[in-house]
Amino acid sequence: MTEPPRIAPGGREEIGWVNAAIVRVIGLAAGGKPPHVFTTLARNRRLFRRWLWFAGGLMPGGKLPRKDTELVILGVAHLTDNAYEWGHHERLGARAGLSPRAAPSWRRRATTAPASGPRPASPSMPIGMS
């Protein structure tokens, strides 16, 4: 992504010390810096905490196995040309058991597959990548 974000991620002054601590822990758990989506949403302190509850139900607490969740996110990141999200979830996918060597094939399939269609019999491949 070459354009600057419409809303810049907040620093500790903008997001408060509690939210700063939360995003720091999340970043450390993910093996990197605090994700920008968290520091941007944390600018609205009350909304951020409610969003964390919602997002926690989707990602770690969702119905899909973690590996499949990461494949879906990687597919969407590729289809939307979001290098930041791809890099972040490539690391998380590796921790979930995805082979980093398979990343080029995920990108190739996302480029050539139709954007919609029937859901794969196995959710081991991102939506639109079957």
Backbone as a ProteinNet text record, in pm:
[ID]
protein_1_A
[PRIMARY]
MTEPPRIAPGGREEIGWVNAAIVRVIGLAAGGKPPHVFTTLARNRRLFRRWLWFAGGLMPGGKLPRKDTELVILGVAHLTDNAYEWGHHERLGARAGLSPRAAPSWRRRATTAPASGPRPASPSMPIGMS
[TERTIARY]
84.4	0	89.4	70.7	157.6	95.1	-36.3	-103.2	-95.1	-84.2	-86.9	-227.2	-237.5	-370.1	-457.3	-588.5	-680.8	-683	-674.4	-666.7	-538.5	-447.3	-318.1	-333.5	-252.3	-253.3	-219.5	-281.5	-259.1	-141.1	-75.3	29.1	-31.6	52.1	2.6	-77.3	-40.6	-113.8	-256.7	-272.9	-405.1	-493.1	-431.8	-512.4	-521.4	-441.4	-444.8	-353.2	-313.6	-215	-272.7	-400.9	-459.8	-463.6	-514.9	-519.5	-378.8	-286.2	-147.9	-90.5	-121.1	-74.1	-140.5	-269.1	-341.2	-280.9	-260.3	-208.2	-62.8	11.1	149.7	151.7	66.7	59.3	13.9	-84.9	-132.6	-20.2	54.4	166.5	273.6	307.2	407.7	359.6	231.9	176.5	179	163.5	165	307.1	404.6	543.7	591.9	532.3	574.1	529	514.4	467.6	315.5	258.2	111.8	54	-42.5	-102.7	-168.4	-151.7	-205.4	-356.4	-425.6	-571.9	-610.6	-533.6	-562.5	-533.1	-417.2	-381.6	-466.9	-522.2	-614	-750.1	-804.8	-934.4	-928.6	-813.1	-799.4	-808.5	-805	-825.3	-961.9	-1060.4	-1190.6	-1187.6	-1155.5	-1124.1	-1238.3	-1360.3	-1472.9	-1504.6	-1502.7	-1529	-1424.3	-1299.9	-1191	-1214.1	-1250.6	-1269.9	-1388.2	-1492.5	-1606.2	-1567.4	-1487.7	-1442.6	-1352.8	-1268.4	-1183.5	-1267.3	-1375.2	-1464.1	-1521.3	-1568.5	-1623.4	-1516.9	-1401.1	-1294.7	-1243	-1238.2	-1193.7	-1285.7	-1413.6	-1507	-1489.5	-1430.8	-1408.9	-1276.5	-1169.5	-1037.5	-1003.5	-962.2	-924.6	-1045.2	-1162.9	-1279.1	-1377.9	-1338.8	-1431.3	-1452.7	-1539.7	-1574.1	-1473.2	-1406.1	-1306.9	-1180.2	-1113	-981.4	-887.6	-794.1	-704.1	-633	-587.1	-516.5	-606.8	-732	-825.3	-857.8	-869.7	-893.7	-781.2	-658.3	-544	-542	-581.1	-586.6	-689.1	-803.5	-905.5	-852.4	-791.6	-739.2	-628.3	-540.8	-434.8	-493.5	-597.7	-661.6	-720.1	-788.4	-846.6	-736.2	-630.3	-518.5	-457.3	-444.3	-387.8	-483.3	-610.4	-707.6	-725.1	-702.7	-714.6	-579.3	-475	-339.1	-294.5	-318.9	-286.3	-159.2	-44.9	84	101.3	52.8	64.8	-8.6	-133.2	-212.7	-154.5	-107	-44.7	75.3	163.4	282.8	249	152.6	112.2	56.1	-33.7	-99.2	-15.6	85.5	179.5	253.6	292.9	357.9	261.4	138	40	3.3	-4.5	-34.3	74.4	199.4	310.2	299.5	262.3	244.9	127.2	28.7	-89	-64.1	52.1	86	88.6	72.2	79.8	226.4	254	390	423.4	527.6	565.6	601.5	645.3	679	555.9	436.5	313.6	259.8	316.2	265.2	257.5	358.1	344.5	223.9	192.8	77.7	-52.8	-59.4	-180.3	-200.4	-93.1	-103.3	-143.7	-83.6	-114.3	-261.2	-310.7	-450.4	-545.5	-510.7	-598.1	-606.4	-500	-496.4	-578.6	-580.4	-644.7	-782.6	-820.6	-948.8	-1060.5	-1183.5	-1295.9	-1316.5	-1367.4	-1385.8	-1500.9	-1593	-1703.3	-1731.6	-1809.4	-1843.2	-1875.8	-1893.7	-1928.5	-1815.3	-1852.4	-1754.7	-1683.4	-1551.4	-1479.4	-1533.6	-1523	-1567.9	-1489.2	-1363.6	-1279.8	-1239.7	-1252.7	-1214.2	-1063.3	-986	-840.8	-783.9	-870.9	-827.1	-915.7	-859.5	-940.4	-1056.5	-1157.8	-1274.2	-1227.5	-1280.8	-1243.4	-1112.7	-1054.2	-925.7	-936.2	-1054	-1066.7	-1053.5
-116.6	0	123.5	211	326.6	452.6	455.7	573.8	574.8	693.5	698.8	663.8	610.7	575	699.4	681.6	794	836.3	739.8	768.2	703.6	783.7	731.9	652.3	548.2	475.3	570	547.8	634.2	588.7	685.7	656.8	652.1	635.1	623.2	745.1	862.7	984.1	981.3	930.7	929.3	813.6	700	581.8	552.6	620.7	599.9	486.7	489.6	391.8	250.7	236.3	101.7	37.9	111.5	57.4	36.2	123.4	105.7	-25.5	-55.8	-181.7	-301	-289.6	-399	-427.2	-322	-344.1	-390.5	-350.3	-397.8	-548.4	-594.5	-738.2	-815.9	-762.5	-829.3	-837.8	-729.3	-729.5	-829.7	-835.6	-931.9	-1074.8	-1100.5	-1235.3	-1277.1	-1179	-1207.7	-1212.2	-1178.2	-1183.1	-1058.8	-945.9	-822.7	-700.2	-591.7	-465.4	-468.5	-375.2	-369.5	-347.3	-430.2	-412.6	-275	-214	-79.3	-73.9	-182.2	-180.6	-160.1	-216.3	-201.5	-60	-6.2	127.1	235.9	205.9	301.1	297.5	178.1	166.7	214.8	200.4	239.6	390.7	467.8	613.1	642	556.3	564.5	456.8	494.4	399.4	303.4	352.6	265	170.4	222.8	139.7	29.2	61.1	-35.6	-156.3	-133.5	-246.1	-331.8	-268.6	-346.5	-423.6	-362.7	-429.2	-548.6	-535	-646.6	-767.9	-743.6	-852.4	-921.6	-842.9	-894.9	-972.3	-909.6	-971.2	-1098.5	-1100.7	-1220	-1338.5	-1311	-1418.1	-1473.1	-1393.7	-1438.1	-1511	-1451.9	-1507.5	-1622.6	-1597.7	-1713.8	-1796	-1733.8	-1805.5	-1847.5	-1842.2	-1873	-2021.9	-2053.5	-2193.6	-2261.6	-2183.6	-2243.1	-2278.5	-2385.9	-2412.6	-2295	-2271.7	-2156.3	-2152.5	-2267.5	-2274.6	-2226.3	-2269	-2227.7	-2079.2	-2028.1	-1884.8	-1803.8	-1844.8	-1773.7	-1783.5	-1897.8	-1910.4	-1814.4	-1801.3	-1708.3	-1565.3	-1528.2	-1392.2	-1366.1	-1462.8	-1446.1	-1429.7	-1504.1	-1490	-1352.2	-1300.9	-1166.5	-1061.9	-1077.5	-982.7	-979.4	-1094.7	-1097.7	-1034.4	-1072	-1020.2	-869	-813	-668.3	-599.1	-674	-620.5	-548.7	-612.8	-553.5	-619.4	-564.4	-621.1	-621.8	-518.2	-511.9	-629.5	-651.7	-760.2	-895.8	-908.1	-1032.7	-1065	-968.6	-992.8	-1032.5	-964.6	-994.3	-1136.8	-1172.4	-1303.2	-1415.3	-1383.1	-1486	-1540.7	-1450.5	-1493.1	-1573	-1520.1	-1590.2	-1725.4	-1731.3	-1857.4	-1961.2	-1917.6	-2010.1	-2064.9	-1979.2	-2025.6	-2122	-2107.7	-2195.3	-2326.3	-2337.5	-2461.7	-2456	-2337.9	-2325.4	-2325.5	-2386.7	-2391.3	-2260.4	-2189.6	-2066.1	-2090.7	-2211.8	-2243.6	-2243.8	-2258.6	-2264.5	-2126	-2020.4	-1884.8	-1848.8	-1877.8	-1843.2	-1910.9	-2033.6	-2100.3	-2035.9	-1985.3	-1914.8	-1790.5	-1717.9	-1595.3	-1626.9	-1729.4	-1767.2	-1809.1	-1887.7	-1931.8	-1814.7	-1722.2	-1606.4	-1519.3	-1516.2	-1434.6	-1497.3	-1629.7	-1696.6	-1751.9	-1761.4	-1821	-1717.3	-1761.9	-1667.1	-1611.6	-1489.6	-1423.6	-1483.3	-1552.1	-1613.7	-1749.4	-1824.4	-1957.2	-2046.3	-2173.7	-2264.1	-2275.2	-2296.5	-2312.4	-2445.7	-2449.1	-2575.3	-2677.8	-2805.7	-2912	-2906.8	-2870.7	-2857.6	-2711.9	-2653.1	-2511.8	-2493.7	-2586.4	-2575.5	-2477.1	-2412.9	-2315.2	-2191.4	-2072.7	-1951.7	-1943.8	-1871	-1848.3	-1788.5	-1840.1	-1790.9	-1847.8	-1941.6	-1996.7	-2144.5	-2199.9	-2342.4	-2366.5
0	0	0	-98	-110	-52.7	-38.5	14.5	166.8	225.7	372.2	421.9	542	593.6	610.8	590.9	611	757	847.2	990.3	1039.9	1087.6	1131.3	1261.2	1277	1404	1518.8	1632.4	1748.1	1831.8	1891.4	1988.7	2128.1	2228.5	2366.3	2408.9	2360.5	2397.5	2343.9	2220.8	2157.6	2204.7	2239.7	2271.8	2421.2	2500.7	2645.6	2688.2	2813.3	2860.1	2869.3	2900.7	2908.6	2769.6	2671.1	2535.7	2479.8	2514.6	2469.8	2524.1	2650.3	2708.8	2639.4	2611.2	2544.3	2406.9	2326.6	2190.9	2193.7	2294.6	2306.9	2332.7	2422.2	2452.3	2329	2256.5	2135.5	2032.3	2015.5	1922	1961.4	2089.3	2135.7	2114.8	2142.3	2124	1977.8	1887.3	1743.8	1688.6	1771.2	1727.4	1656.6	1687.3	1622	1698.6	1625.5	1683	1693.5	1769.1	1773.3	1634.1	1592.2	1459.8	1446.5	1330	1307.3	1320.2	1282.9	1296.7	1443.1	1534.4	1676.6	1725	1684.8	1733.1	1666.7	1550.2	1486.1	1555.3	1573.9	1641.1	1786	1848.6	1989.1	2008.9	1901.1	1913.7	1975.1	1948.7	2014.5	2123.2	2242.7	2349.1	2381.1	2391.2	2423.9	2308.1	2186.1	2069.5	2058.5	2083.9	2072.3	2162.6	2285.5	2377.7	2335.7	2286.2	2235.1	2110	2022.9	1901.1	1935.5	2038.4	2079.7	2118.6	2189.3	2231.1	2106.1	2011.3	1886.4	1807.5	1786.8	1707.6	1773.7	1904.4	1976.1	1952.6	1929.6	1899	1758.7	1669.5	1532.1	1515.3	1565.6	1538.5	1632.3	1754	1834.6	1878.8	1888.8	1938.9	1832.9	1705.4	1596.6	1575.9	1481.7	1452.9	1360.6	1274.5	1184.7	1261.9	1221.9	1279.8	1249.9	1336.8	1325	1189.5	1143.8	1016.3	902	901.6	797	806.4	928.1	947	883.5	907	850.7	698.6	642.7	497	437.1	500.6	451.8	456.8	567.8	582.8	480.5	458.9	359	219.3	189.4	58.8	38.1	140.1	130.7	122.4	200	195.3	55.4	-6.6	-142	-242.7	-236.8	-333.2	-322.9	-204.6	-185.8	-193.7	-225.5	-239.2	-112.2	2.1	130.6	185.4	149.8	189.5	340.5	407.4	553.1	618	576.5	635.2	597.2	473.4	429.6	518.5	538.5	619.3	761.5	819.2	956.6	966.6	875.7	885.3	825.4	748.5	704.9	827.4	917.8	1043.2	1130.3	1144.8	1227.4	1166.4	1033.7	966.4	990.1	987.5	1014.3	1156.1	1250.7	1389	1401.5	1310.3	1313	1238.3	1173.5	1106.6	954.9	896.7	751.5	708.9	596	544.9	474.2	517.9	448.6	302.4	266.7	127.2	38	96.7	17.4	-19.1	38.2	14.6	-133.5	-217.4	-360.2	-425.9	-387.2	-448.6	-401.9	-279.5	-233.3	-318.8	-343.1	-423	-567.2	-624.6	-762.5	-775.6	-684.2	-689.3	-670.1	-581.7	-559.1	-684.2	-763.4	-884.3	-996.3	-1005.3	-1117.6	-1086.2	-960.5	-923.5	-932.2	-960	-958.6	-818.6	-811.7	-682.3	-603	-669.1	-596.9	-657.4	-589.9	-637.6	-520.7	-548.2	-439.3	-339	-216.3	-107.9	-126.7	-108.7	-121.2	-22.5	-58.3	31.1	161.8	151.8	270.7	283.8	402.4	417.8	427.7	371.2	380.3	279.4	201.4	103.7	116.2	104.2	120.4	22.1	60.6	-23.5	-155.4	-264.8	-395.6	-447.2	-374.5	-414.3	-448.7	-459.8	-491.3	-639.7
[MASK]
++++++++++++++++++++++++++++++++++++++++++++++++++++++++++++++++++++++++++++++++++++++++++++++++++++++++++++++++++++++++++++++++++

